[in-house]
Amino acid sequence: MEAVREAERKHIAMEVHDELGQMLTALKMNVSLLEMQLANDSAAMHKVDEMRALVDKTIQIVRNVASHLRPVALNFGLASALEWLVDDFKRHTRIPCHLHIQGAEPRFSDARATAIFRIAQESLTNVARHAGASRVKITISRINSGVELRISDDGRGFDTVEAGAGYSYGLQGMVERARLIDAKLHIESAQHTGTVISIDVAED
């Protein structure tokens, strides 16, 4: 069922990106042509500038929606997607983050790869917002039951009992994503001890 959902999300993401993207690009070109025709009309040029800004903002929204439905980086494999995620995290937070993949890159279905990516993404979002960490480490390793993704930080930690009772919507989302791909999610944390989030999942 999750594979079907992921295939549909992928299809919608492509439609949103390609169809709306092409229309907006054409609209932006028309705005540029209009600008040349109205170059001597300062009042009209002001409106043209507003139109261009609105088109640019809409293009960015379309890209964000398409990426939310299906991260483009996943088209190049989970390892590449995680590398992009780590680079993006470091660029925006200035927190050192290291990714280590032990052995050959594991192979997952689109549904599993997307779920794993989203869990890693939510984990890093939580680190940026709440952890107060000075470093983060992400590892992918082989275990007897398949593959383990492990995300650890040295931040302030949190009460896992309180989080499990509904304190964190993000954590609940990670648990649900893991359940949908038959994976096991483990959260280890306590006040002032950092946090370790790991997911054990069978390789396809």
Backbone as CSV, one residue per row, in Angstrom:
resi,resn,N_x,N_y,N_z,CA_x,CA_y,CA_z,C_x,C_y,C_z
1,MET,0.825,-1.202,0.000,0.000,0.000,0.000,0.869,1.265,0.000
2,GLU,1.922,1.271,0.827,2.794,2.445,0.879,3.517,2.645,-0.446
3,ALA,3.851,1.538,-1.127,4.506,1.648,-2.430,3.585,2.322,-3.444
4,VAL,2.294,1.994,-3.367,1.314,2.614,-4.260,1.208,4.106,-3.967
5,ARG,1.166,4.448,-2.681,1.091,5.856,-2.291,2.313,6.625,-2.774
6,GLU,3.485,6.017,-2.631,4.712,6.688,-3.043,4.742,6.884,-4.554
7,ALA,4.276,5.886,-5.303,4.223,6.015,-6.758,3.301,7.161,-7.164
8,GLU,2.181,7.298,-6.456,1.244,8.375,-6.757,1.844,9.733,-6.400
9,ARG,2.530,9.815,-5.256,3.190,11.070,-4.874,4.247,11.463,-5.904
10,LYS,4.987,10.466,-6.372,6.022,10.725,-7.376,5.404,11.258,-8.662
11,HIS,4.289,10.651,-9.072,3.602,11.090,-10.289,3.084,12.521,-10.140
12,ILE,2.460,12.804,-9.002,1.925,14.149,-8.766,3.053,15.176,-8.735
13,ALA,4.164,14.820,-8.090,5.302,15.738,-8.014,5.819,16.084,-9.406
14,MET,5.896,15.079,-10.278,6.365,15.320,-11.643,5.389,16.208,-12.409
15,GLU,4.093,15.953,-12.223,3.086,16.762,-12.908,3.142,18.218,-12.434
16,VAL,3.239,18.390,-11.122,3.303,19.742,-10.561,4.532,20.475,-11.081
17,HIS,5.668,19.793,-11.036,6.925,20.423,-11.448,6.939,20.723,-12.941
18,ASP,6.533,19.744,-13.754,6.643,19.904,-15.205,5.567,20.820,-15.780
19,GLU,4.303,20.524,-15.466,3.212,21.281,-16.069,3.148,22.717,-15.535
20,LEU,3.044,22.857,-14.215,2.973,24.202,-13.648,4.275,24.962,-13.875
21,GLY,5.386,24.234,-13.773,6.676,24.878,-13.979,6.805,25.476,-15.366
22,GLN,6.368,24.727,-16.383,6.442,25.227,-17.754,5.544,26.443,-17.955
23,MET,4.344,26.388,-17.399,3.420,27.519,-17.543,3.964,28.776,-16.876
24,LEU,4.532,28.609,-15.696,5.064,29.764,-14.979,6.295,30.336,-15.680
25,THR,7.105,29.461,-16.259,8.265,29.932,-17.012,7.825,30.745,-18.229
26,ALA,6.788,30.264,-18.908,6.242,31.006,-20.051,5.684,32.355,-19.604
27,LEU,5.017,32.356,-18.454,4.472,33.604,-17.925,5.588,34.590,-17.603
28,LYS,6.678,34.083,-17.054,7.809,34.953,-16.725,8.413,35.563,-17.992
29,MET,8.474,34.776,-19.068,8.982,35.296,-20.341,8.075,36.402,-20.876
30,ASN,6.766,36.210,-20.737,5.823,37.240,-21.186,5.961,38.524,-20.373
31,VAL,6.241,38.370,-19.084,6.458,39.545,-18.240,7.691,40.309,-18.726
32,SER,8.730,39.580,-19.120,9.943,40.230,-19.633,9.664,40.981,-20.931
33,LEU,8.845,40.383,-21.802,8.468,41.066,-23.045,7.656,42.322,-22.755
34,LEU,6.765,42.201,-21.777,5.950,43.349,-21.384,6.826,44.468,-20.838
35,GLU,7.858,44.092,-20.124,8.782,45.080,-19.560,9.450,45.901,-20.664
36,MET,9.844,45.231,-21.734,10.490,45.943,-22.839,9.533,46.915,-23.524
37,GLN,8.267,46.522,-23.609,7.279,47.368,-24.278,6.869,48.575,-23.433
38,LEU,7.028,48.450,-22.121,6.579,49.513,-21.215,7.744,50.229,-20.544
39,ALA,8.903,50.155,-21.167,10.122,50.694,-20.548,10.015,52.177,-20.205
40,ASN,9.198,52.925,-20.946,9.096,54.373,-20.725,7.949,54.771,-19.805
41,ASP,7.245,53.796,-19.290,6.097,54.067,-18.407,6.462,53.607,-16.997
42,SER,6.876,54.553,-16.151,7.367,54.199,-14.815,6.295,53.543,-13.953
43,ALA,5.061,54.015,-14.057,3.978,53.433,-13.257,3.719,51.993,-13.677
44,ALA,3.694,51.775,-15.002,3.475,50.415,-15.502,4.650,49.512,-15.145
45,MET,5.866,50.045,-15.189,7.051,49.259,-14.852,7.013,48.793,-13.405
46,HIS,6.464,49.634,-12.546,6.331,49.248,-11.139,5.435,48.018,-11.010
47,LYS,4.337,48.010,-11.770,3.436,46.863,-11.754,4.099,45.621,-12.355
48,VAL,4.899,45.835,-13.386,5.617,44.721,-14.008,6.580,44.085,-13.007
49,ASP,7.267,44.928,-12.244,8.182,44.416,-11.218,7.432,43.595,-10.174
50,GLU,6.244,44.068,-9.800,5.429,43.323,-8.844,4.998,41.982,-9.425
51,MET,4.645,41.983,-10.710,4.243,40.744,-11.378,5.396,39.746,-11.418
52,ARG,6.594,40.237,-11.741,7.748,39.349,-11.802,8.039,38.742,-10.430
53,ALA,7.973,39.562,-9.402,8.221,39.066,-8.047,7.196,38.002,-7.665
54,LEU,5.940,38.223,-8.054,4.883,37.262,-7.746,5.099,35.950,-8.494
55,VAL,5.506,36.042,-9.761,5.782,34.831,-10.542,6.949,34.062,-9.939
56,ASP,8.019,34.774,-9.570,9.185,34.122,-8.966,8.809,33.416,-7.668
57,LYS,7.986,34.069,-6.862,7.558,33.466,-5.602,6.714,32.224,-5.857
58,THR,5.846,32.292,-6.863,4.999,31.148,-7.190,5.827,29.982,-7.711
59,ILE,6.846,30.272,-8.515,7.746,29.224,-9.005,8.423,28.521,-7.839
60,GLN,8.861,29.290,-6.842,9.514,28.696,-5.680,8.547,27.837,-4.885
61,ILE,7.304,28.290,-4.762,6.293,27.508,-4.047,6.046,26.186,-4.761
62,VAL,5.951,26.228,-6.086,5.747,25.003,-6.871,6.903,24.038,-6.658
63,ARG,8.119,24.552,-6.653,9.287,23.696,-6.416,9.243,23.077,-5.027
64,ASN,8.840,23.881,-4.042,8.765,23.371,-2.674,7.713,22.283,-2.537
65,VAL,6.554,22.490,-3.182,5.482,21.489,-3.125,5.938,20.195,-3.787
66,ALA,6.562,20.310,-4.956,7.043,19.123,-5.659,8.090,18.390,-4.837
67,SER,8.985,19.140,-4.198,10.021,18.534,-3.366,9.426,17.863,-2.140
68,HIS,8.371,18.460,-1.585,7.711,17.865,-0.420,7.068,16.534,-0.791
69,LEU,6.474,16.471,-1.969,5.841,15.234,-2.416,6.883,14.169,-2.739
70,ARG,7.964,14.581,-3.345,9.013,13.643,-3.755,10.339,14.384,-3.849
71,PRO,11.229,14.227,-2.847,12.511,14.922,-2.885,13.285,14.591,-4.161
72,VAL,13.671,15.598,-4.909,14.380,15.388,-6.173,15.684,14.633,-5.951
73,ALA,16.332,14.876,-4.823,17.615,14.230,-4.543,17.506,12.714,-4.517
74,LEU,16.319,12.185,-4.210,16.140,10.736,-4.156,16.231,10.089,-5.531
75,ASN,16.113,10.869,-6.575,16.256,10.317,-7.925,17.654,9.768,-8.162
76,PHE,18.609,10.191,-7.339,19.994,9.752,-7.480,20.392,8.747,-6.400
77,GLY,19.407,8.248,-5.657,19.685,7.259,-4.627,19.631,7.852,-3.228
78,LEU,19.433,6.975,-2.243,19.307,7.433,-0.858,20.593,8.080,-0.355
79,ALA,21.736,7.508,-0.703,23.006,8.065,-0.223,23.187,9.502,-0.702
80,SER,22.929,9.742,-1.972,23.049,11.101,-2.517,22.057,12.048,-1.863
81,ALA,20.846,11.544,-1.609,19.827,12.373,-0.965,20.249,12.751,0.450
82,LEU,20.831,11.804,1.179,21.283,12.091,2.541,22.474,13.045,2.532
83,GLU,23.355,12.907,1.546,24.479,13.842,1.426,23.970,15.258,1.192
84,TRP,22.968,15.383,0.320,22.369,16.701,0.082,21.740,17.237,1.361
85,LEU,21.038,16.360,2.105,20.372,16.771,3.339,21.384,17.267,4.364
86,VAL,22.485,16.544,4.502,23.532,16.931,5.448,24.147,18.275,5.047
87,ASP,24.457,18.440,3.775,25.029,19.707,3.304,24.066,20.867,3.544
88,ASP,22.786,20.637,3.279,21.777,21.675,3.485,21.663,22.031,4.967
89,PHE,21.704,21.009,5.818,21.634,21.225,7.270,22.824,22.053,7.747
90,LYS,24.024,21.693,7.309,25.222,22.420,7.737,25.207,23.862,7.234
91,ARG,24.732,24.046,6.020,24.706,25.391,5.445,23.768,26.310,6.215
92,HIS,22.635,25.780,6.670,21.637,26.614,7.336,21.856,26.748,8.841
93,THR,22.519,25.770,9.460,22.656,25.798,10.919,24.077,26.062,11.397
94,ARG,25.062,25.819,10.529,26.482,25.924,10.910,26.852,24.887,11.973
95,ILE,26.055,23.848,12.107,26.359,22.767,13.050,27.082,21.659,12.290
96,PRO,28.265,21.232,12.736,28.962,20.141,12.060,28.101,18.875,12.021
97,CYS,28.019,18.261,10.853,27.213,17.051,10.688,27.968,16.110,9.757
98,HIS,28.170,14.885,10.207,28.973,13.923,9.449,28.107,12.741,9.036
99,LEU,28.211,12.353,7.774,27.493,11.189,7.251,28.490,10.097,6.913
100,HIS,28.233,8.896,7.423,29.110,7.758,7.133,28.263,6.570,6.707
101,ILE,28.532,6.054,5.524,27.828,4.872,5.020,28.817,3.721,4.980
102,GLN,28.552,2.703,5.773,29.451,1.555,5.867,29.126,0.553,4.762
103,GLY,30.118,0.263,3.935,29.910,-0.714,2.870,29.150,-0.129,1.689
104,ALA,28.619,-1.031,0.872,27.880,-0.616,-0.321,26.570,0.053,0.064
105,GLU,26.123,0.964,-0.797,24.862,1.648,-0.531,23.711,0.647,-0.532
106,PRO,22.886,0.652,0.513,21.738,-0.267,0.548,20.715,0.093,-0.518
107,ARG,19.961,-0.913,-0.939,18.948,-0.698,-1.970,17.559,-0.813,-1.357
108,PHE,16.772,0.232,-1.587,15.411,0.267,-1.056,14.429,0.627,-2.163
109,SER,13.181,0.236,-1.954,12.113,0.677,-2.839,11.944,2.182,-2.677
110,ASP,11.242,2.806,-3.615,10.990,4.246,-3.514,10.294,4.595,-2.207
111,ALA,9.326,3.758,-1.814,8.563,4.033,-0.592,9.465,4.017,0.631
112,ARG,10.325,3.007,0.729,11.207,2.906,1.890,12.270,4.000,1.872
113,ALA,12.846,4.253,0.712,13.871,5.298,0.627,13.301,6.655,1.025
114,THR,12.087,6.941,0.570,11.459,8.220,0.909,11.174,8.314,2.396
115,ALA,10.663,7.243,2.987,10.363,7.247,4.423,11.635,7.441,5.242
116,ILE,12.703,6.742,4.864,13.974,6.873,5.578,14.501,8.301,5.456
117,PHE,14.432,8.854,4.258,14.874,10.233,4.041,14.072,11.198,4.902
118,ARG,12.755,11.031,4.947,11.906,11.936,5.724,12.186,11.813,7.221
119,ILE,12.467,10.611,7.687,12.801,10.434,9.100,14.112,11.160,9.418
120,ALA,15.100,11.007,8.544,16.366,11.722,8.740,16.150,13.227,8.691
121,GLN,15.322,13.673,7.770,15.032,15.102,7.629,14.364,15.655,8.878
122,GLU,13.374,14.940,9.399,12.679,15.391,10.606,13.619,15.379,11.806
123,SER,14.496,14.384,11.866,15.469,14.315,12.959,16.374,15.539,12.956
124,LEU,16.875,15.908,11.782,17.746,17.076,11.693,16.985,18.370,11.961
125,THR,15.722,18.408,11.562,14.895,19.581,11.871,14.750,19.743,13.375
126,ASN,14.532,18.630,14.075,14.417,18.677,15.538,15.724,19.121,16.183
127,VAL,16.846,18.649,15.633,18.148,19.068,16.158,18.306,20.576,16.010
128,ALA,17.984,21.084,14.837,18.142,22.517,14.575,17.249,23.364,15.468
129,ARG,16.040,22.897,15.726,15.066,23.700,16.466,15.198,23.576,17.980
130,HIS,15.542,22.394,18.453,15.395,22.148,19.887,16.650,21.664,20.612
131,ALA,17.579,21.018,19.908,18.612,20.265,20.612,19.712,21.120,21.221
132,GLY,20.063,22.230,20.576,21.210,22.988,21.042,22.491,22.189,20.916
133,ALA,22.586,21.383,19.865,23.723,20.481,19.691,24.915,21.198,19.064
134,SER,26.103,20.641,19.294,27.315,21.182,18.677,27.840,20.261,17.584
135,ARG,27.291,19.048,17.495,27.677,18.143,16.407,26.606,17.062,16.233
136,VAL,26.537,16.550,15.017,25.566,15.510,14.666,26.277,14.460,13.822
137,LYS,25.881,13.219,14.000,26.474,12.134,13.217,25.367,11.244,12.666
138,ILE,25.465,10.914,11.382,24.510,10.010,10.741,25.291,8.833,10.166
139,THR,24.870,7.622,10.502,25.531,6.433,9.976,24.500,5.474,9.395
140,ILE,24.899,4.807,8.340,24.111,3.715,7.771,24.998,2.482,7.803
141,SER,24.528,1.439,8.456,25.337,0.233,8.607,24.485,-1.014,8.433
142,ARG,25.152,-2.113,8.140,24.474,-3.397,7.998,24.306,-4.038,9.367
143,ILE,23.128,-4.586,9.610,22.867,-5.350,10.824,22.211,-6.660,10.407
144,ASN,22.048,-7.573,11.365,21.510,-8.893,11.031,20.140,-8.824,10.375
145,SER,19.323,-7.877,10.821,17.954,-7.791,10.308,17.837,-6.943,9.045
146,GLY,18.957,-6.354,8.594,18.903,-5.531,7.391,19.852,-4.356,7.456
147,VAL,19.293,-3.152,7.550,20.086,-1.917,7.540,19.635,-1.022,8.688
148,GLU,20.603,-0.365,9.321,20.281,0.580,10.389,20.732,1.982,9.990
149,LEU,19.803,2.933,10.099,20.129,4.356,9.988,20.146,4.914,11.401
150,ARG,21.238,5.557,11.758,21.399,6.049,13.130,21.777,7.529,13.094
151,ILE,21.018,8.337,13.820,21.256,9.781,13.877,21.472,10.164,15.337
152,SER,22.631,10.676,15.649,22.943,11.018,17.044,23.420,12.460,17.139
153,ASP,23.086,13.096,18.260,23.552,14.458,18.509,23.948,14.593,19.973
154,ASP,24.692,15.638,20.279,25.155,15.864,21.649,24.388,17.003,22.315
155,GLY,23.140,17.174,21.925,22.334,18.275,22.442,21.761,18.034,23.818
156,ARG,20.752,18.838,24.167,20.215,18.817,25.524,19.324,17.620,25.810
157,GLY,18.872,16.926,24.769,18.019,15.760,24.992,16.607,16.146,25.389
158,PHE,15.762,15.130,25.609,14.378,15.393,25.996,13.802,14.173,26.696
159,ASP,12.651,14.354,27.291,11.962,13.280,27.995,11.189,12.448,26.978
160,THR,11.623,11.210,26.735,10.967,10.379,25.726,9.559,9.970,26.137
161,VAL,9.298,9.876,27.427,7.950,9.530,27.892,6.980,10.651,27.540
162,GLU,7.403,11.889,27.816,6.569,13.044,27.487,6.360,13.150,25.980
163,ALA,7.417,12.884,25.213,7.311,12.947,23.756,6.363,11.877,23.238
164,GLY,6.444,10.680,23.809,5.568,9.591,23.389,4.122,9.838,23.726
165,ALA,3.873,10.677,24.702,2.495,10.976,25.114,1.853,12.043,24.232
166,GLY,2.585,12.499,23.218,1.998,13.458,22.281,2.656,14.818,22.290
167,TYR,3.801,14.925,22.968,4.478,16.215,23.068,5.022,16.684,21.721
168,SER,5.467,15.723,20.886,6.105,16.097,19.633,5.387,15.483,18.445
169,TYR,4.773,16.329,17.645,4.113,15.862,16.421,5.146,15.275,15.466
170,GLY,6.337,15.879,15.407,7.378,15.384,14.517,7.799,13.971,14.844
171,LEU,7.955,13.668,16.131,8.336,12.317,16.539,7.238,11.320,16.209
172,GLN,6.006,11.709,16.411,4.894,10.832,16.058,4.892,10.546,14.563
173,GLY,5.215,11.551,13.765,5.285,11.361,12.323,6.362,10.364,11.935
174,MET,7.511,10.412,12.624,8.581,9.466,12.347,8.152,8.043,12.684
175,VAL,7.480,7.884,13.805,6.991,6.562,14.208,6.030,6.014,13.158
176,GLU,5.143,6.856,12.660,4.165,6.423,11.665,4.845,6.066,10.345
177,ARG,5.833,6.852,9.933,6.552,6.539,8.694,7.271,5.199,8.812
178,ALA,7.870,4.954,9.958,8.555,3.675,10.170,7.565,2.516,10.121
179,ARG,6.416,2.693,10.732,5.404,1.630,10.755,4.945,1.280,9.344
180,LEU,4.790,2.292,8.496,4.274,2.065,7.146,5.238,1.276,6.266
181,ILE,6.519,1.248,6.615,7.484,0.476,5.824,8.007,-0.725,6.611
182,ASP,7.273,-1.101,7.666,7.629,-2.270,8.492,9.032,-2.150,9.078
183,ALA,9.377,-0.969,9.522,10.679,-0.732,10.142,10.511,-0.523,11.645
184,LYS,11.603,-0.639,12.361,11.592,-0.426,13.807,12.318,0.882,14.119
185,LEU,11.619,1.777,14.793,12.200,3.065,15.165,12.510,3.068,16.653
186,HIS,13.728,3.466,16.989,14.147,3.537,18.394,14.582,4.969,18.700
187,ILE,14.120,5.482,19.829,14.489,6.828,20.268,15.095,6.730,21.658
188,GLU,16.346,7.145,21.780,17.040,7.126,23.065,17.429,8.558,23.420
189,SER,16.925,9.029,24.545,17.254,10.390,24.955,16.863,10.602,26.406
190,ALA,17.480,11.561,27.006,17.138,12.016,28.352,17.693,13.428,28.484
191,GLN,17.225,14.123,29.492,17.677,15.496,29.681,19.200,15.570,29.786
192,HIS,19.797,16.440,28.978,21.233,16.750,29.015,22.118,15.591,28.556
193,THR,21.578,14.619,27.816,22.398,13.479,27.378,22.444,13.320,25.863
194,GLY,21.854,14.237,25.134,21.815,14.076,23.689,20.709,13.120,23.267
195,THR,20.642,12.866,21.986,19.578,12.016,21.447,20.135,11.099,20.367
196,VAL,19.640,9.868,20.364,19.963,8.914,19.300,18.655,8.394,18.728
197,ILE,18.468,8.577,17.442,17.296,8.036,16.749,17.804,7.032,15.728
198,SER,17.298,5.813,15.801,17.730,4.785,14.861,16.522,4.091,14.260
199,ILE,16.685,3.653,13.035,15.628,2.930,12.347,16.234,1.680,11.728
200,ASP,15.645,0.536,12.036,16.072,-0.740,11.474,15.074,-1.147,10.400
201,VAL,15.568,-1.384,9.199,14.672,-1.675,8.083,15.286,-2.743,7.184
202,ALA,14.441,-3.626,6.690,14.911,-4.674,5.791,15.237,-4.082,4.429
203,GLU,16.299,-4.591,3.813,16.680,-4.125,2.478,15.833,-4.841,1.432
204,ASP,15.473,-4.131,0.378,14.656,-4.735,-0.685,15.518,-5.600,-1.602
